[in-house]
Amino acid sequence: MHIEFRHLRTIKAIHDAGGVARAAEQLNITQSALSHQIKGLEDQAGVELFVRRSKPMKLSAAGKRLLRLAEQVLPQVEALQDEFEGLRSGKAGRLHIAIECHACFEWLFPVLEGFRKKFGDVDVDIRPGLAFDALPALMKEEVDVVISSDPEDLAGVTFVPLFEYSPVFVASASHPLAEKPFIEAEDFRGQTLITYPVERSRLDIFSQLLTPAKVEPAAIRQVELTAVILLLVASNRGVSVLPDWVVREVKYSSDYVTRPLTEQGLTRRLYAAVRTEDLEKPYMQLLVRLAGEEARRLQEA
């Protein structure tokens, strides 16, 4: 037996309308075509689906079974059509974000809160991109956005600039290095450097300063939370390097100071890596806009 969606719509329309004539009008087909469709369906089933002697025409026991199926299936089909329409229009979809910037969780959450209010039908998830190869995952469509400060030339991927930031030296106000106007690579010799639990190649302090200068701190202590890093620094348990906006946003204590790295200072830029074909999606455009607005708020704080 070959049942099509139109058969289910026919059964439900006749039941709701109470007759073939009204059902044909609702379905926008001729009464003759509708009657022919019913006859063909009954021939396939081998049973009558309607009690034709009754007025209005009623469903037979077999017809009621088919009606129950129609009432189960048709709403699911309509919901799926609405979902597909949302995907076509860019109002629905998937936004799985991988973050290669450990500190960016604190920046991203306010962005996603504003995003949720506008595109609640978009499935949002965050994956720590430091735990896997985020950019290859982006190209394989395993994630949809990668937050990174290391742009690459990849076919089909666009790195959208979000904002610039400066990695800054953070130390206790009583630390000897707090007296210096700026900090150089050599100043880290003999220091305990407190960092996020990230491989050193992904940390600005190593990639931009210490590794090129071939300088190694006396010890490295890895800490997950920014507030704990600042607590340890304020207690003179070590020094750290954090993005300037992170230090301004957390505002944990007044017992530590910040200093620029090198006399000229270091400047880095954060990007959202997106598949180029996804850039025109409305929710992707909103994410980039909200990210820029939140970045400006942090820089002005």
VMD Tcl script that draws the C-alpha trace (Angstrom):
set ca {
  {0.00 0.00 0.00}
  {1.47 3.32 -1.11}
  {0.30 6.18 1.13}
  {1.28 9.74 0.24}
  {0.99 12.92 2.25}
  {-1.85 14.04 -0.04}
  {-3.83 10.97 0.98}
  {-3.46 11.87 4.64}
  {-4.47 15.47 3.93}
  {-7.50 14.20 1.99}
  {-8.73 11.95 4.80}
  {-8.38 14.74 7.35}
  {-10.01 17.35 5.11}
  {-13.07 15.16 4.42}
  {-13.41 14.35 8.11}
  {-13.10 18.01 9.15}
  {-15.35 19.34 6.37}
  {-17.95 16.58 6.64}
  {-18.14 15.92 2.90}
  {-16.28 15.63 -0.38}
  {-17.52 18.92 -1.86}
  {-16.30 21.11 1.01}
  {-13.07 19.13 1.34}
  {-12.36 19.58 -2.38}
  {-12.86 23.33 -1.96}
  {-10.45 23.43 1.00}
  {-7.85 21.40 -0.87}
  {-8.32 23.50 -4.00}
  {-9.02 20.53 -6.28}
  {-12.14 19.40 -8.14}
  {-14.68 17.14 -6.43}
  {-14.21 14.60 -9.21}
  {-10.43 14.49 -8.68}
  {-10.91 14.07 -4.94}
  {-13.41 11.24 -5.40}
  {-10.99 9.53 -7.81}
  {-8.20 9.86 -5.24}
  {-10.37 8.27 -2.55}
  {-11.33 5.38 -4.85}
  {-7.68 4.74 -5.71}
  {-6.71 4.72 -2.04}
  {-9.54 2.31 -1.15}
  {-8.48 0.01 -4.00}
  {-4.96 -0.08 -2.55}
  {-6.22 -0.72 0.98}
  {-8.79 -3.28 -0.10}
  {-11.34 -1.82 2.33}
  {-13.78 1.06 2.35}
  {-12.54 4.13 4.17}
  {-15.91 5.92 4.31}
  {-19.49 4.97 5.17}
  {-21.16 6.52 2.14}
  {-24.71 5.87 3.30}
  {-24.38 8.37 6.13}
  {-24.85 12.11 5.80}
  {-22.54 13.77 6.40}
  {-20.17 11.10 5.10}
  {-18.38 9.38 7.98}
  {-15.17 7.47 8.23}
  {-15.29 3.71 8.50}
  {-13.25 1.87 11.13}
  {-10.40 1.59 8.61}
  {-10.78 5.27 7.73}
  {-10.49 6.22 11.40}
  {-7.19 4.32 11.63}
  {-5.91 6.31 8.67}
  {-7.19 9.55 10.24}
  {-5.21 8.85 13.42}
  {-2.12 8.39 11.30}
  {-2.83 11.68 9.51}
  {-3.25 13.50 12.84}
  {0.12 12.17 14.01}
  {2.13 12.66 10.83}
  {0.84 15.91 9.32}
  {1.74 18.16 12.29}
  {5.26 16.71 12.21}
  {5.53 17.39 8.48}
  {4.29 20.97 8.96}
  {6.79 21.50 11.79}
  {9.57 20.21 9.55}
  {8.48 22.55 6.76}
  {8.59 25.48 9.19}
  {12.07 24.41 10.31}
  {13.30 24.20 6.73}
  {11.82 27.62 6.01}
  {13.70 28.98 9.02}
  {16.91 27.49 7.67}
  {16.31 28.96 4.21}
  {15.57 32.41 5.63}
  {18.48 32.32 8.08}
  {16.24 32.55 11.15}
  {17.16 29.07 12.36}
  {20.23 26.90 12.14}
  {23.27 25.80 14.10}
  {25.97 27.94 15.69}
  {28.63 25.79 17.30}
  {31.56 27.92 18.41}
  {35.11 26.78 19.10}
  {37.27 29.11 21.19}
  {41.05 29.20 20.85}
  {41.23 32.10 23.31}
  {40.90 30.80 26.88}
  {39.99 34.20 28.33}
  {37.30 34.76 25.71}
  {34.64 32.80 27.58}
  {34.11 35.87 29.78}
  {33.75 38.08 26.71}
  {31.57 35.71 24.71}
  {28.78 34.99 27.20}
  {27.26 38.51 27.11}
  {27.40 38.32 23.30}
  {25.46 35.04 23.28}
  {22.86 36.40 25.70}
  {22.03 39.19 23.24}
  {22.14 36.69 20.38}
  {19.67 34.34 22.11}
  {17.04 37.07 22.41}
  {17.07 37.62 18.64}
  {17.64 34.10 17.30}
  {16.23 31.71 19.88}
  {15.73 29.00 17.24}
  {19.44 28.78 16.47}
  {21.13 25.85 18.24}
  {24.11 27.39 20.08}
  {26.94 25.40 21.62}
  {30.48 26.27 22.76}
  {33.43 23.94 22.49}
  {36.89 24.73 23.85}
  {38.84 24.89 20.61}
  {42.09 24.40 22.49}
  {41.15 20.75 23.02}
  {41.10 19.89 19.31}
  {42.10 21.26 15.91}
  {39.43 23.92 15.60}
  {40.13 25.24 12.09}
  {40.11 21.78 10.41}
  {36.86 21.13 12.31}
  {35.46 24.36 10.85}
  {36.30 23.25 7.32}
  {34.69 19.84 7.98}
  {31.53 21.64 9.24}
  {31.92 20.13 12.70}
  {31.83 23.67 14.13}
  {30.57 26.92 12.61}
  {32.76 29.65 14.14}
  {36.28 29.63 15.55}
  {37.39 32.49 17.82}
  {41.12 32.86 17.26}
  {43.96 35.38 17.28}
  {45.94 33.45 14.67}
  {44.48 33.94 11.17}
  {45.49 31.55 8.40}
  {45.06 31.55 4.64}
  {42.43 28.81 4.22}
  {40.27 28.24 1.16}
  {36.60 28.84 1.90}
  {37.27 30.43 5.31}
  {37.04 34.15 6.14}
  {38.65 35.64 9.25}
  {36.40 38.48 10.36}
  {38.24 41.01 12.60}
  {36.49 41.46 15.94}
  {38.69 43.73 18.04}
  {42.25 44.54 19.00}
  {43.70 44.01 22.45}
  {47.02 44.35 24.24}
  {48.58 41.56 26.31}
  {49.75 43.26 29.52}
  {52.05 42.26 32.35}
  {50.27 41.84 35.71}
  {52.11 41.79 39.04}
  {51.55 42.58 42.69}
  {51.82 46.28 43.49}
  {54.70 45.37 45.81}
  {56.58 43.34 43.19}
  {59.98 44.84 42.15}
  {58.94 44.82 38.47}
  {55.96 47.03 39.32}
  {58.40 49.94 39.41}
  {59.28 49.56 35.73}
  {57.39 51.57 33.08}
  {57.32 48.55 30.74}
  {58.39 44.91 30.85}
  {60.82 43.15 28.52}
  {61.48 39.47 27.87}
  {64.55 39.38 30.12}
  {62.43 40.50 33.08}
  {60.72 37.09 33.13}
  {63.91 35.21 33.99}
  {63.64 33.95 37.56}
  {59.89 34.65 37.72}
  {56.99 32.26 38.35}
  {54.68 32.81 35.41}
  {51.00 32.08 36.03}
  {49.11 31.15 32.86}
  {45.94 29.50 31.70}
  {46.20 25.71 31.21}
  {47.08 26.10 27.53}
  {50.07 24.91 25.52}
  {52.63 27.68 25.36}
  {52.47 28.10 21.57}
  {48.91 29.43 22.04}
  {49.82 31.93 24.75}
  {50.67 35.49 23.65}
  {53.46 35.82 26.20}
  {55.36 32.94 24.61}
  {54.46 33.36 20.93}
  {54.99 37.13 20.90}
  {57.79 37.67 23.41}
  {59.52 34.85 25.31}
  {60.00 32.24 22.59}
  {61.50 34.67 20.03}
  {63.82 36.01 22.78}
  {64.68 32.46 23.98}
  {63.79 33.37 27.55}
  {62.44 30.78 29.99}
  {60.71 31.68 33.30}
  {61.88 29.97 36.47}
  {58.53 28.17 36.79}
  {55.12 28.02 35.13}
  {51.93 27.60 37.14}
  {48.73 26.87 35.25}
  {45.41 28.13 36.61}
  {41.95 27.78 35.03}
  {40.14 30.90 36.28}
  {41.08 34.53 35.67}
  {39.95 35.57 39.15}
  {42.25 32.98 40.73}
  {45.17 34.14 38.57}
  {44.63 37.69 39.79}
  {44.29 36.48 43.40}
  {47.65 34.71 43.19}
  {49.29 37.69 41.51}
  {47.94 40.10 44.14}
  {49.37 37.73 46.80}
  {52.79 37.95 45.10}
  {52.78 34.23 44.21}
  {53.89 34.99 40.67}
  {53.32 37.25 37.67}
  {51.05 36.88 34.68}
  {50.25 38.22 31.23}
  {46.57 38.74 30.37}
  {44.60 40.63 27.72}
  {44.07 44.23 28.86}
  {40.29 43.94 28.54}
  {40.23 40.88 30.80}
  {42.00 42.74 33.60}
  {39.64 45.70 33.27}
  {36.54 43.48 33.19}
  {37.33 41.25 36.17}
  {38.48 44.08 38.47}
  {39.27 41.64 41.26}
  {41.54 43.76 43.45}
  {43.57 46.95 43.63}
  {46.63 45.07 44.92}
  {48.10 44.44 41.48}
  {49.31 46.66 38.64}
  {49.57 46.28 34.88}
  {52.44 47.29 32.65}
  {52.86 47.19 28.85}
  {55.02 44.51 27.30}
  {58.01 46.18 25.59}
  {58.41 49.91 25.23}
  {56.15 50.03 22.17}
  {53.59 47.65 23.66}
  {52.14 44.57 21.96}
  {48.88 44.60 20.01}
  {46.93 41.52 18.99}
  {43.69 41.11 17.09}
  {40.89 38.65 17.71}
  {39.04 37.11 14.76}
  {35.94 35.06 14.11}
  {36.81 32.42 11.51}
  {33.69 31.57 9.51}
  {33.03 29.52 6.40}
  {32.73 32.14 3.68}
  {29.44 30.72 2.43}
  {27.90 31.30 5.89}
  {28.79 34.98 6.16}
  {25.48 36.15 4.65}
  {23.33 34.26 7.15}
  {21.45 36.81 9.27}
  {22.35 35.15 12.56}
  {26.03 35.04 11.63}
  {25.96 38.75 10.81}
  {24.28 39.45 14.15}
  {26.91 37.46 16.03}
  {29.72 39.48 14.45}
  {27.93 42.77 15.15}
  {27.23 41.91 18.80}
  {30.82 40.76 19.23}
  {32.08 44.12 18.00}
  {29.71 46.02 20.27}
  {30.75 44.00 23.33}
  {34.42 44.51 22.43}
  {33.94 48.29 22.27}
  {32.19 48.20 25.64}
  {35.11 46.33 27.18}
  {37.67 48.71 25.68}
  {35.78 51.74 27.01}
  {35.23 50.26 30.48}
}
mol new
graphics top color blue
foreach p $ca { graphics top sphere $p radius 0.5 }
foreach p [lrange $ca 0 end-1] q [lrange $ca 1 end] { graphics top cylinder $p $q radius 0.2 }
display resetview
